[in-house]
């Protein structure tokens, strides 16, 4: 958190997990937002437009649109590669050089080590010159309505 990255953590969990994230929010005031309930559309817009990275670690897919809203606002997504996310996020494969279609970071299993590695990759790119390319790739991602419907 020393590099002043602004994170949004979205999802639900056990009471202990929620307490932990709320503790991080208190410790890093202004750098972490926690979306664990149904925020208003205006709050989501305000939070995502100010954030650098959205963390979506859920065990089960619980939204098909939050990652798209984040991408539209230039907030890079770190998410479990499942459901809609698997269709929309092109994982950064080489953190040294972001490819033209890379637009986020994914991990396969509901595993804290995989999630941590994906977050660390995102933070490595955040500190690089390629960060803006990843953000631009995310913002320019087009998702035609018939793609999700066909899936």
N, C-alpha and C positions, 0 to 999 in steps of 0.2 A: 504494500500500500504506500510505500515511500515515494513511488513515482507519480503519485497523485491521480491515479486512474479512478474513474467514476464507474462503479459497478451497480447493476441491478440484479438482484437474485429473485427468481420467481419460482413459486411452487409451494407445496405444503409439506408437512412432515410431522414427526413426533413432537410432543411438547418440549423435549430436550433439544431437538434440532431447531425448533422455532426460537427457543430461549437463546441458543448459541448465536443464531443469525442476528437476533435483536441485540445481543451483546456486541457483536461486530459493528452493527449500525451505530450504537452508542459510542464505541471506541473510535470509529472513523467517521465522525459526524460530517455530513455533507458529501461523503464519498461512496456510501452504500445506501441503496434504497431496497426495500424488501416488499415484494408484491406477493403476499400470501392470502390475500382476500380479493374480493371483486372490487378493484378500484374503478373510479369513474373514467370515462373516455378521456376527459380533459386531464386528469391526473396521469394517465398512461402516456399521453402525448407529452406532457410537461416533463415527466421523469425520463422517458426514453430519449427525448431530444437533448437532454443534458448529460446522458450517460455515454460511456465509451464502450462498455461490454455488458451484454445481457447473459446471465448464467441461467440455463434451463436444465437442471439435473434430474427431472422427475423420473421415477421408476416406470410410471405409466403416462402415456400421452394425455395431457389434460387441456391442451389448447392447440388450435391449428392456425391461429392468427397472430399471437403475440410476437413470435419471431419475425414475421413479415413486417409488422409495425416497427419493430426495432430496426430492421434492415432499412426500411424506408427513411428512418431518421438518422441513418449512419451509425447506428449502434451495432457493433459486431457481436455475433451470437456464438456462444459456446453451449452446445446442447447434445443431449443423447440422440444418437442417430436412429430415430424411430418415427414412424408415421409421416406426418406432413413435413417435418424437419428433414427427413431423409430425401424428400423430393426437392426441397428448396435450398438446402445448404450444400454448397460445393466446398468440401473440406480443404483447408490449406494443407497441402502435402509437403511443402518445403518452406520452412519458416525463414530461410535465407533469401528466397525470391518468390513472391506471390505471383501466381499465374493469372492470366486475364480473367478466368471465371471463378477463381477462389473467392469465397465470400463469408467464410466462417470456420468454426472449429467444432468437430464432432468427436464423440467417443462411442464405442459400441455397446459395452456392457454396463449394467447398473453397478458400477464399481468405483469406489472413492479414488483409487490410484489412477484409473483411466481418466476420471473427471479432473483430477488434480493435474495430470500431464497435459490435458487439453487446455486448461486454464493457464498453465505455465507457458505453453506454446503461444497462446494469445498475448500474454504479457510480454514475451520476448519480441513478438512482432510489434506490439504497442510501442516499444522502445526503439523501433527501427524506422528507417526512412520509408519502408513499404506500407506502413500503417494506413496512410491515406488511400493507397490503391485498394486495400482490402475494404475500406469503408465505401469507396466509390463503387466497387463491384457489388457490395451489398445493396447500396442505394439504387443501382441501376437494374437489379434483378427484376425481371418481369414474370409475373405468375398469371398466365391466362386462366380465366374462370373454368374453362373446360378441362384443364389438367387435373385439378383436385376432384372435379366431378367424375371424370373418367376413372381416376384411381379408386 
